[in-house]
Amino acid sequence: MNTLLLALAGKTYPIVVGNNFVYRKDTWAVLEPGTPIVVITQASIAELYLPVLRAALSDFELLPILIPEGEANKNLTTVTKIIEQLVQREIPRTSKLIAMGGGIVGDITGFVASIYQRGVAFIQIPTTLLAQVDASVGGKTGINFGAAKNILGTFYQPERVLIDAAFLSSLPMREYTAGLAEVMKYGLILDANLLQELLLQSAALKARDETVLIDLIYRCCALKVGIVAEDEQDHHRRMILNFGHTFAHALEAYYAYARFLHGEAVALGMLLALKLGAALGFSANQAVYPGVRNWLQVQGLPVDLPADVNALELINLMQLDKKKAGTNLRFIILEDIGRAKIVSSISALMLESVLKEPL
């Protein structure tokens, strides 16, 4: 196991990356025996992993709460149902919530933890690749409201993050490949060497090579730790982590969160962001585009916009993006490979041109 520490002004917490350690009793020795534990998860995950987690936490009072699957359920209705159960069971402020699942579970659990009794501790156990390399680290919580993605949320850091690569062996292929898009993101915006390794290790990633994956997860988390430590509240530099996401969030909402997984939308969003960067005159975007598109396609991610996408409707959905500067949308483009830049004042005409050009 390897441990990163995310040191912030008000809190420092560990991010542990390893294999087959979450279900060991000694992993939980840091907790006070008898602490009430609430595990928030989904039925498909609970069926596979809740019995062994319960065995590891046999010294604790454990309450599982199952929430529905899918981005469309990341909303106030789900949050309310969780809080109703916490209140009915008289779960005290001394309890700990555990988010065991992908980014949706982590986002919802973190949000509930931040508001229940004005804040209770929570632990992240991300079970998807996307959550392990990105969503579980950094303290962003959020739920959707209508077509606005993550428009309700808080910055609320977990007590610890336990990233166990063993979960990835049972992850459905589509979920796994969706996570690879976020791995590619880190190479493009922060680490040119990582990008080159990804391009060279395409076959190993497709085969879920355990050694390669653990190394990549650790490196992505280390890159994110550096960014979050510098800009926890997402005022400036942390925004670069949203490379491709302004396009992606609009695409998810366009299809009512029913067509694309988040990582799939990010794959398309990154290609659109590279096209935008090239249109703005940054040659690195054009230079890297063919290799990135091919890599995404080989991994099984979408690389073409659906034929029924209406560019103007998509642009209208982008106006819901919470990182707008006044009326101006902010986009992340590559200033160079491994170095990202925040741009705004992009005309609707340029966006329409990028969206209508074949990927």
Order of alpha helices (4+ residues) and beta strands (2+ residues): beta-beta-beta-alpha-beta-alpha-beta-alpha-beta-beta-beta-beta-alpha-alpha-alpha-alpha-alpha-alpha-alpha-alpha-beta-beta-alpha
